[in-house]
Amino acid sequence: MVNKRAVRRNSLLIVLIAAALLLGAGALLRSAEYDEQYTLFVTGMVTRPAWPTTGLTAGEVVRLQAAQADPARIAADLRATDVHPPLYFWLIALWRTTFGNSLLIARLGSVACALGALLAVARIARQLGAPLCLAMLLTLGCYGFAYTGAIARGFALAQLLTLCGIATALTADRLRKRAILAGVLLGAASFANYLAGFTAVAAAGWFALRRKGRQFLLACIGMAPFLAADLSFFLAQRRSRDGQFPSFHLLSAISRIAKYLAAVMFGGLPLYVEGPARLAVSIAVATLVLGVIGLVAWRWRLNGPAAARTLLAASAAATPAGLLLLGLAFNTTPIELRYLVFAAPFLALLLAGALGTLPTVTGATLAGLALAAQTAALAGWLTQPQTMQPAREAAMAAAALVTDGVVLLPRGNDGVGIVGAFADEAPPGLRMLLVAGDEPASRIRHRTAAFPHVALALVAQDDSSRTAVAAMRDAFTAPCWREMARQGDLVVFEQTCISH
């Protein structure tokens, strides 16, 4: 006789192993990112280093990322320089101190959280009555989930805590005290990433609308300390990123949310093709998304217990609705793909549940179609530069082309995002000069006069770096310099006059 429990356990283990391999590959293969440098420097020796004007090596930058910060300093630095709560940074500082200082090690902390989140997805799927492995695979296949599960940022931790909180909330009817644990988990998620607070509010509303007064009160008691701590940090940080997003326009914001929700589930498939094929792929992805929505709506009443599917739908809608309200309140458009990742597991769970209500062959065929599209998107995520930031490509070109010169690199708005990412990908001995956004072309030429070769890393990722890149280009249109090589974002100039 077949032991169904053993088969299910083995199937879950296989999915987890596949997830570990996929997310680990993403952590290893993808270029270092701008925002990951906040993680490394906030938990490192100096949060915002005062870089020397005389130049430095990539290895000197990386050494400043070594984990040394204590919790009190992390909290103080976040209040002064960033727009995030401290829980993730506290835990990743401990993780880096224990296992190592590299960017890859920091990314593996997110991989571990993402694997835990998949186990929570399986627990929720069981309560919904959805196929467990299918729910896990559809969640893993979401581009947004895989992406944030392999970068050194707090999304994966917040996702893990959120999913554990929702799974616990679904069992609160059987054990009322679990409502307070659900509140603690959801509140802690918001203390790892403010945006997870939208799902916490949705869960509290779910308790209230079901007239579960005691459970609602217990959940709020569990959340309250974390939400109060969130508020204290947010009030200190609220002016630190003025101008980061464009002003708010309702139709534009709704369109942006729709586009990014599609990308969260099915990735950047249109980016990997050119010409008429891009339009065709875009139409196919849009059709697939509409098909998912239609299928979930069609099978709604068959998709598990009403309480479970209602909470999942509310959790899926919480982040898009919350971002719209946030934009309306502050006249800004804080909408990015990674912000909408908190909706991904709930969309995947609802889709898995809907597919589970179909006849076996039909359900398997449609599930295969969705998973095939997700697999293609994740293959591009692992291998294609269109969805990667430019640090690795530029650093590899510099290592190949610059042997007796220096690399000019824009300093950027904060001095860590561009500089740290490039240094993480470059050979330790590569020499760099950092260019500020307000530096004139004449001063750039003066600083590089002693070098026979100068490489321009044209990696503009914020307003300051775009201004610096323009000045860098202007500096070498002068006599005595000629372009000798170009590769991607790197341009190498040779000095033709007598060296000073």
N, C-alpha and C positions, 0 to 999 in steps of 0.2 A: 504494500500500500504506500502511496506517495505521501510523504509528510509535508503537508501544505505550508506549515509554519516554517520548516527548514528551507523549502523552496523560496518562500517570500524573503526570509532572512538572507539567503544567498544572493537573491536578485538585488536586494537593497545594497549588499556589500559590493556587488559588481558595479552598480551605478556610482557608488561612492568612490571606488577605485578609478573609474573612468573620469569622474569629476576631478579627483585629485590630480590625475595626469593632465587633463585639459587646463585646469587653472594654474597648475605648476608650470606648464609650457607657456601660458600667457605671461606669468610672472617673469619667466626667464627670457622670452623672446621679444617682448615689446620694449620700445624705447623708454628711457626715464622721462617722467612728466613734470611739468612746471609745478603743479600743486603738491606733488609728492615731496618737494623740497621743504615745504612748511613742516611736514612731519619730521623729516630728518634734522632740520635745524632747530625746531622748537624742542626736540628731545636731545639735541646735541650740545656742543660746548658753548656756542654763541648763537642766539636767535637771529640777529641781524648783524652780520660781521661788517666792520669798517674796512673794506677792501683797500689794499695799497694801490696808489696810482702808478707805481713803478713796475707792476706786473707780478704774477704769481704762477705757480704750476697747478695743474689739475689735482695732483696729489695733496697739495696744501689745502685745497678746498674740501676734499673728501675727508681729510683728518679732522676738520672742524665739525663734521657731521657725526663723529663718534658719540654714542649715547652716554651722557653724563648728567643730564638734568634731573633734579629732584621734583617731586610733585608740587611743592610750593612755588618754585621758580617757573615751572610750566604754567601753572594757573596765572601767575602774575604776568608772564609774557603774553599769554593769550588775551588777557584783558587789555593789554597795551597795543598789541600788534596784529591781532587776527580776529576772525568772526566765527569761531567754533568753540563749543564747550569742551571741557578737559578730559572726559572719561577715556576716550580713545587714546589720547596722547599719554595719559598716565599708564595705561596698559601696554601700549606699544613701547614706551620707554623701558618698562620691565622686561618685555619680550626681547628687545634689542640688547639689553644688558646681559640677559641670560644666554642668548643664542648667537649674537654677533651684530656688527654695525652696518653691514652692507644693505643697499637698497633691496636686493633680492630677499634677504632675511626679513626685512620689514614687510615686504609684499607677502611672504609666506604666512605672516600673521593674519592677513586678510583671507588668504586661502583657507586657513584653519577655521576662521569664522564662517566662511561660505559653506564649508562642508557641514558644520554644525547647523547652519540655516537649512540645508537640504534635509537633514534629519527632522527638523521642525516641520518642514513642508510635508514630509511623509506622515507625521503625526496629525497634522491638520487634514490631510487627504483621507486618513482613516476615519476621522470624525465626519467628514463630508460624504463619505462613501464613494470617493473617487479612486481610480487605480493608483496605487502608491508610486510604483516605479515610473509610470507615465507622468504623474505630477512632478516628480523629481527631475525627470529628463526634460520636460517642457520648461521648468524653471531654470535648470542649468543651461538650456538652449537659448534662453533670453539673452540677447547681446548685452543688455544693461547689467544683468546679474553677473555674467561672466567677467565683464570689464571691471566692475567695481569689486569683484571678488579676487582680483589679481593686481590691485594697485595699493600703494601704501597710504590709504586714506581711511576715514572712519565709517564709510558706508557699509562695509561688510559686517562690522561689529553691530552697528545700529540695526541692520537687517536681521541679524541673528536674534538680538534681543526683542525686536518687534514681532518676529514670527513665533518665538517662544511665548511672548505675551498673548498673542492671539490664540495660540494653541491652548494655553492655560485658561483663557477667558471662555473658550468653548466647553470646558469641563466644569465651569463654576456652578452649573445647575445641580451637579451631583455632589459637589463639595463647596459650600459657599465661601469658605476661607480662601479658596483659590482665587477669588476675585481680587483680594488684596495683593496676592502674588502677581497676578496679571497686571495690576496697576504698577507694582514695583518694576516689573520687567519693561513695560511700555514707557514708564517714566525714565528708567535708565537708558533706554534707546534714545530718547530725546536728549539726554545728557552726553550721548556719543555723537549725535548729529541733530541739530535743532529741527530739521525737516521731518524727522520721525515723530515729532510731536503731533503732526496732523493725524496720523493713524491712531495715536493715543486718544485724541479727542473723539475720533470716530468710534472707537471702542467704548468710551465712556457714554457717548450718545446712544450706542446700541443697548447698553445696560439700561439706560433711562427709558428708552422707547419701549422696551419689553416689560416695563413696570417692575423691574427688579430693583426696588429701592435700596434694599440692604446691600446688594451686590454693587450697585452704582456707588453707594457711599464708601464701601470698602475699596473699590477700585480707585476712587478719587483720593482716598487717604494714602494709598500706595504711590500714586503719581505725585502727590502734592510736594514732597520735599525736592524732588528732581525738577519739577516745573518752576519752583521758587528759585532754585539754583540757576536754572536756565535763564530766568529773567534777570538775575543779578549780573550774569556774564553778558547777556545781550545788551543790557542798558549801557554797560561800559564800552561795548564794541560797536554800537550802532552807527557811529560816524566814520569807522575805519575804512569802509569801502564805498564811500560816496562816488557816484558816477560809474560804478562797475557795470551797470546794466542800462539799456535804453529806457526811455520813458514809457509809460503804460498806454497801450491801445488795445481795447477789448478784442476786436476781431483778429488783430495780429497775434495777440497772446493765445487765443483759442487755436488759431492755425498752428502756432509754434508747438503747443501742447500736443495736438493731434499728430504732427510730424514726428515729434520725439517719442511719443508713445509707440508709434509704429516701429521706430528705430530701436526702442527698448526691447521689443519682442523679436524683431527680425533684422536688426542691424543695418549696416551701411551697404547693402547689396547693390543699389544703384551706383554707388561710388566706384565700383570695381570694373565698370564697363564704360565705353565711350560712345558718342554719337547716338543714332536712333535706338541702339540697344538700351541705353540708359533710360529713355522714356518707357520702353517696353517693360523693363524690370521694375521701374517705379509703379507702373500701372498694375503689374502682377502683385507687388507687395501690398499696394492699397487694396486690391481685391481680396487678398489673403486676410488682411486686417478686418475688412468689412465682413468677410465670411466668419471669422472668429466671433465678432460681435453678434452676428445673426444667429450663429449656432448656439451661443450661450443664452441668447434671448429665447430662442425656439424651445430649448430643452430646460428652461428655467425651473418649472414646477417639478421636474423629475430629478433635478440636480441636488440630491441630498436633502437633509433636514432644512426647513425654512430658516431656522435661526442661524445655522452655519453659513448658508449661502448669502443670507442678508449681511452678516458680519464681513464676509469676504468681499462682497460687492462694495460695502461702505469703505472697507480698507483700501480697495483698489481705487476708489474715487477720491479718497481723502487728500492725497498729495496733489493731484491736478487742481482740485477745488481750492485747496489751501494756498497754492501758488497764485491762483487767480485773485483770491481775496487779499493776499499779501501785496500783489502788484497794485491792486486797486487802492489799498490803504496808503501805500508809500509812493505811488506814481512811478513805479519801476517795473521791469519785466524780468524777474529772477527765475527764468525758465531755461534749464539745460537738461540734456539727456540724462546725466547722472543723477539729477535731482528727482527725476521721475522713476528712478529704479525702485523706489519703495512700492510702486504699484505692481512691479513685474511678477513676484511670486503669487499674488492674489489673482492676477489675470491668468497665469498658468494653471492655478488650481481650479478656477472656474471652467477653463477650457478642458482640463483633464476630466472634470466631473461631467461636463456635457458630452464629451466623447464616450465616456463610460456608459452613458444611457442609450447609446446607439446599438444596433445589431453589430455583432462581432466583426464581420468583414468590413462593413461601412466605417465603423469606428477605427479599425486598424488602418484602413486606407487613408482616411483623413488625418489620423495621427501621424502616419508616415509622411504625408505631404508637409505638414507643419514642421516635423522634425528635420526633414530634408532641407527645407528653407533655412531653418535655424543652423543646421550644420554648415551650409554654404556660407552663411554670414559669419560664423565663428572661424571658419577656415580663412576667410579674408581678415578677420580680426587678428589672427595669429601671424599672418604672412605679408599682408599688403600695407604699404606705407600710407595709403590714403586716410586711414583712421589713427595713425600714429603721430605723435609729436616729433619734431625734427632733430632732437638732440643726438640720437645715436647715428643717424645718417651723416650729420655734419661732423661729429667727432671722428667717425671712421674715415671720412674724406680728409680731415685735417691730419690724422695720424699717417695717412698714405702720402700726402702732398707736402707737408711742412716738416722739413728736417733741420733747417738752419735758420729758422725765422720765428715768428710769433703769430698767434691767432688773436685777432681783434674780435671781442665778443660784447654785444650790448649788455649793459648792466641790468636793465629792466626796472620796472617800478619799485621793486622791493629789494633787489640785490641778491636774491637767493633763487628764485624760480628758474630763470634761464641759466644762471651761472652754475648752480648746483647740478642741474640736469645734464648740462654739457660736460662738466667735470666727472660726473659719475660714469659717463660713457667713454671718456678720453683716456689715453695712456697717462700714468701718473706724472711723467716728466714733461708733458706737453705744456709749453709756456703760453700764457694768456695775458693780454692787456684788456681791461674792462673799460667800456666807453659809456659815459653817462648820457642821458637824453639831451642835456643842454650843452654838450661839448661841441665847440666849433671845429670845422674841418682843418683849419690851420693848426690847432693844438694837436689834433690826431696825427697829422703829418710830423710835427715836431717830436712827438713821443715815439714814433716808429722810425726816425731817421737813421738809427744805428743798425737796423736790421736789413739784411739783403733781400729777404722775402717776408711778405706780410699776407696772411690769409684773413679774409673777411668772412666771419660766420654770420650770414644774413638771416638769423633766426628771430624774427620779430614776432613777439607774442603778446605785447601790451603797448600802450601808447608811448611810453618812454623808449622802449626798444625800437619801435617804428621810427621815431625821430632820430635815434642814434644810428640806425641802419642807413638812413638817408644821408647823414653827415659822413659816415664811413665811405659811402659810395663817392660823395663829392671830394673827399680828401685825396683820392687816388686817380682823379681825372687830371691832376697837375702833371707838369713835366717831371722827368726822372723816374716815372713809374710806368710799367706796362703790364697788362694782364698776360699771364703765362699759363694759367690753368683754371678750369671751372668744373665743379662736380656738385650737383644738387644745390644746396644752400651755401656752398663754400666757393669763394673766388680768391685765387692766389695772384698777388702782384709781385713783380721783381723790380728792385731798384736798379736803374740803368746809369745813374750818375755816380760820381765818386762818393764812397761812404764817408759820413762825418765822424 
